[in-house]
Every structure is written in C-alpha cells, then in structure tokens.
C-alpha cells in the first residue's frame, strides 16, 4: 500500500500541462507548483485517511484544504520506481537499466518540460533518480539533497524545507516548480524530545 496516495500526483502533474497551455494562451501566469513527495509513507499511516491513533495534523490540514484522492495506482512501492513514474510518466520496467543508477536516458522529464515553458525548477531532498545530483540535471536549475538538519533540536528535514522555502521566495514572481522530497520516511529518526513530546499522549 506504500506510495499509492502519492503516485496519483503524477496524474495531477500531467494534467497541469493543459492548465499551463491555457494560461499561456490567455496571457495568464501559469501556476506555481510545489510537489511534496513522501514515498514509502503508506496512505493508511495518516490521520486524514482514517488511521486510528496516528496524529498527522499538518498533513491532515493539507488534505482538508486541497484534494484528497481515494482511488489510485502506483508504479512501485519503493523509492526509485515511484520517482521514475512521477518524473517520466513511464512504468519503471520500460527502462532497460535501473534508473536509480543510470537515470532516465533520453526520456524527457516533467522538470524539463516545465523549464521549456519558462519555469524555474528546483529539487530539495532525496534524489535516487540517477547518478548526477547536480544543477541542470533533468532541467532542474537548483539541486540540493541535504541529508539531515544541522541543528539537533530540529526535525530531520528542517534544513531541506528551509532551503526549498528560500528557493520559493527567490522565485516568487514565478512561475516555478519545486520538488521537496524528504528523507524522514526512509530512515530511522532520533526525534528531539521537544518535538516528540507534542505526541506523548499517543499510545
């Protein structure tokens, strides 16, 4: 069940092509896109999807204010297969070599398509979509993987999100597209007590 809620974002991203084309045709500014990706997080782990005791207030608020999907498919239940589908629109098995190691070859990505439409593009967080984690890979202007936050009192991905926010502020006049792909759903996290204490009533 991992990834399913997030893969449907692929359909949402691809449908943006129509929105962007219409915006350009009518001289309206295309929409900015912030893509928060938490692959390896099962949809059933969230309060907004009915988990009996998990507390996920920030994600629940996003679900309340946005769109919540209840029917969907997934290209894979682990990191790279889901990322491959989202970046290329292709099922991962169509690539002759493992994309995590060899990349997407000549397949055009969503970031390359958007850059051609005048978007500034950024990627912050876990990569796992090929060997090159550098600016301009896949048409991404700024790439920062940021493994963990420097402050021991901050959440694991605090520095990652801060860098993404800086990118958004720098490009606020848009249009921009930014991947924010956290590490927290992949690795054990030694949560600072001041953050964990907010959930001490959870049993």
Buried (B, 14 or more C-beta within 10 A) or exposed (E): EBBBBBBBBBEEBEEBEEEBEEBBEEEEEBEBBBBBBBBBBBBBBBBBBEBEEBBBEEBBEBBEEEEEBEEBEBBBBBBBBBBBBBBBBBEBEEBEEEBBEEBBEEBBBBBBBBBEBEBBBBBBBBBBBBEEBEEEBBBBBBBBBBEBBEEEEBBBBBBBBBBBBBBBEEBEEBBBBBBBBBBBBBEEBEBBEEEEEEEEEEE
